[in-house]
Structure formats: structure tokens, C-alpha cells
Amino acid sequence: MNDLREIGFYTLSDKRAAAASEKTPLHRCELILTGRCSFNCAYCRGIGGPNLPLDEAKNVVDLWADEGLVNIRFSGGEPTIYPHLPELVSYTADRNVKRIAISTNGASSVRRYQELVDAGVTDFSVSLDACCAAEGDQMAGGRKGAFNRVVENIKRLSERVYVTVGVVLTPDNKSRAEDIIQFADTLGVSDIRVIPAAQDGQSLPTLNLEQRLLNKHPILRYRTNNLRNGRSVRGIEDCDVSSCGLVLDDMAVMGGWHYPCIIYLRESGDPIGRVGPNMRKERAQWYRRHNSRTDPICRMNCLDVCRDYNCKHAKARMCDSPT
């Protein structure tokens, strides 16, 4: 297995996997700010819910920053329609969080995205599920003009900060996967993430892409190689470990509760506990008793990159154990 850094996800590394515990700095945390969204994508695991009060959002940031948080992601719903987002980003930057990311559908105004960059956002992950306006507008729930706005925003943002596009493949757009990827590459993005919709399980077509594209985009290369080697994108395989080391220094929060990961949250899994000063302890307890192989959400949905990380973590723990 290659060094995790070669995969391209900047939040992952072999060093992090080997060291992770309830006492190491929090490395990556994600906060759901709103359940509202301006799109109506058919594949979306909509979570619903009102805007998170700003004081509660700042409290979560403070709890994480006190634990040495390195990377944060704000998501939703559509976080750019959260009214306090620029203020929250500035507040987070003042707490010395190294990277501040936003997951977005890309359809907000140019001014809104500029405001967020100026406030301290370093990373945008933008949904791009088509390569032409008609199909793109349809994927967004029939919102006319949405695709062209998203494309222009991706181009502008890619000139200023780190931008990845997320291509969710469904039965409706799977046959156009290679065309979508090639189109995304023309927009100046840093990388391209391809994933099957949760409702579509593990199914993804083998991608026949130019080596030039794979050399340019390490995340795309990683997933393409996995597909060529017969590895599933989603779901625990026989070679994977049953423990989840990610939970120790990674976290997803929504509505005052902390969850094992963002996928577990979106698949309606139970939270680990309430947001508060005992979260790291509660997560360590969950780690010790949890079995990913017997948990239906993990068994069906755990991503290839998370499984690789957990294998690295388990191997390091085994090497550190006295013989």
C-alpha cells in the first residue's frame, strides 16, 4: 500500500495514521451548518433541519480548536446560504485552524465566494455531475441556468484556492463519467473525486482515462487504479480491518451531536454522544468497542481511502504492542 500522502487527500498521512489517539490533535472535523439547500439533487441524502445558531457553531469551533484542530470543513445542506458563514470562517481562522474548507454546490454568487476566500477559506469542494448545461440543470433538480453558474464559479475559484470537484455517479449519468471527468479537467481544478451515489452501492464503471489526467490528479488516479484492481469504492472488504482509527482524531457534528464520520451521519447512523468537553473520551470508547464489519453502515459505505487509513492505523498499533 502506498504512502497515504500519494493519494492526494491532504488530511491523510501515514504519520497521522500511526500516531492517532484520543490525545493527539484533532486533524479533520466537519460541521453541518444547515439542512437547507438551493438544489434538489435526486441522489442527495438530505438531512433537513434549520440553521445552526452562530453561538453554537462558534462553540463547536472552540472545542475543536482547543484540541489543536488542523483542518475544518463546513457543509450542509448548502453552507453558502448559511447567513453567518463569513463571520464563522473569520472566527475559525483567528483560532489558527490551518485549512478551512467548504463543500458547496457551486451555485452561489461570485461575490459570496469572494467574500469567503477573503475571510479565510482555503479549499472548496464543488459538486459537478454533468458536462453539459441540460444534463447539469436536470441533475440539480431542474434549476435552469445552474450548471453554467457552477462552471464559472469553479473556474474563478480554481485561480485562487485549492478546488476539487466531486462527481457523483448515478444510473442517469454513469455512462458519461469519462466525459464529465475530462470536462472537469478543463476548468483548472486541483483534483477530481468520483464516487457512486449511496443508493447505487459499490457500482462504478472502470474508467478508461488518459495517463495525462491521472498524473495530474492524484485522487482521481487513486480511485481509478482501485477500480482497475477490482477494489470497491464503498464497503468493507475481506482485506480490511474491523477497527476505525479515524474516529480518534476526526469528527462530524450536527445539531449538538457528534458522529463517527460524515458518512455515518448522512446514512442516519446513531451519534456517539453530545457535543461537549468529553467528546474525545467518548470517541475512544466507541473505537474500542466498535466493529466495522458488523455495523451495517460501515460494512456497506466505508470508503476505500478510509479503509486504507484504518489499515495503516491498525498496523501501527500492532507494531507498538508489546510481544
SULVENHU-V490724 format. One record per residue. N is the residue number from 1. D_LAST is the distance of its C-alpha to the last C-alpha in Angstrom with 1 decimal. Layout:
BEGIN
N;D_LAST
N;D_LAST
END
This chain:
BEGIN
1;24.6
2;26.7
3;26.1
4;27.1
5;29.9
6;31.6
7;32.3
8;34.7
9;33.7
10;33.7
11;31.6
12;28.6
13;26.3
14;22.8
15;22.5
16;23.5
17;21.1
18;18.1
19;19.2
20;20.9
21;20.6
22;23.4
23;23.8
24;24.4
25;28.0
26;29.5
27;29.9
28;32.3
29;34.5
30;37.5
31;40.4
32;43.1
33;46.4
34;48.8
35;49.2
36;52.6
37;53.1
38;56.1
39;55.0
40;54.8
41;52.4
42;52.2
43;48.5
44;47.6
45;45.4
46;47.8
47;46.4
48;49.7
49;50.2
50;52.1
51;51.3
52;48.7
53;50.5
54;50.1
55;49.0
56;46.2
57;45.1
58;45.1
59;43.1
60;40.3
61;40.4
62;40.3
63;37.2
64;35.4
65;36.7
66;35.5
67;32.0
68;32.6
69;33.6
70;33.8
71;35.6
72;37.8
73;39.8
74;42.9
75;43.9
76;46.0
77;48.4
78;49.9
79;48.9
80;51.8
81;54.2
82;52.4
83;55.2
84;53.0
85;50.6
86;51.9
87;51.8
88;48.2
89;47.2
90;48.8
91;47.1
92;43.7
93;44.4
94;45.4
95;41.9
96;40.5
97;38.8
98;38.4
99;39.4
100;41.6
101;42.0
102;44.6
103;44.5
104;48.2
105;50.6
106;52.4
107;55.8
108;56.4
109;59.0
110;58.6
111;59.4
112;56.6
113;53.9
114;55.4
115;55.3
116;51.5
117;50.8
118;52.9
119;50.9
120;47.6
121;46.3
122;44.3
123;43.4
124;45.4
125;44.2
126;47.4
127;48.0
128;50.0
129;50.4
130;53.6
131;55.4
132;59.0
133;60.7
134;61.9
135;58.5
136;56.8
137;59.2
138;58.8
139;54.9
140;55.4
141;57.5
142;60.9
143;61.1
144;63.7
145;63.0
146;59.4
147;58.0
148;60.2
149;59.3
150;55.5
151;56.0
152;57.9
153;55.4
154;52.5
155;54.6
156;55.4
157;51.9
158;50.3
159;52.6
160;51.1
161;47.5
162;44.5
163;45.5
164;43.8
165;45.6
166;44.1
167;45.7
168;45.3
169;46.3
170;48.2
171;50.5
172;53.3
173;52.0
174;49.4
175;52.0
176;52.6
177;49.0
178;49.6
179;52.8
180;51.3
181;48.5
182;51.1
183;53.3
184;50.5
185;49.8
186;53.4
187;53.0
188;50.9
189;47.7
190;44.3
191;42.5
192;43.0
193;40.8
194;41.7
195;40.5
196;41.9
197;43.5
198;41.4
199;44.2
200;43.9
201;40.3
202;38.4
203;41.6
204;42.3
205;44.4
206;43.1
207;44.5
208;46.5
209;46.6
210;47.6
211;45.0
212;46.7
213;45.8
214;42.2
215;41.9
216;43.6
217;41.5
218;37.7
219;37.1
220;39.8
221;38.3
222;34.8
223;36.3
224;38.8
225;36.2
226;34.1
227;37.4
228;38.1
229;34.7
230;35.3
231;32.8
232;34.2
233;34.8
234;34.3
235;32.0
236;28.4
237;27.9
238;25.7
239;23.5
240;23.0
241;20.3
242;21.4
243;20.3
244;22.7
245;21.3
246;24.9
247;26.0
248;24.2
249;26.5
250;29.2
251;32.0
252;35.3
253;38.0
254;41.3
255;43.8
256;41.8
257;38.6
258;35.3
259;33.9
260;30.5
261;32.3
262;35.8
263;35.7
264;34.6
265;37.5
266;40.0
267;39.2
268;40.1
269;36.6
270;36.2
271;35.4
272;32.3
273;34.6
274;37.5
275;37.6
276;37.0
277;34.8
278;32.1
279;31.4
280;28.0
281;26.7
282;28.2
283;26.7
284;23.2
285;23.9
286;25.3
287;22.3
288;20.0
289;22.5
290;24.1
291;23.7
292;25.6
293;26.2
294;28.1
295;30.0
296;33.2
297;33.8
298;30.4
299;30.6
300;34.1
301;34.2
302;30.9
303;31.8
304;30.3
305;29.5
306;27.7
307;25.6
308;24.7
309;23.8
310;21.6
311;19.8
312;19.1
313;18.0
314;15.6
315;14.1
316;13.8
317;12.1
318;9.5
319;9.0
320;9.0
321;6.4
322;3.8
323;0.0
END
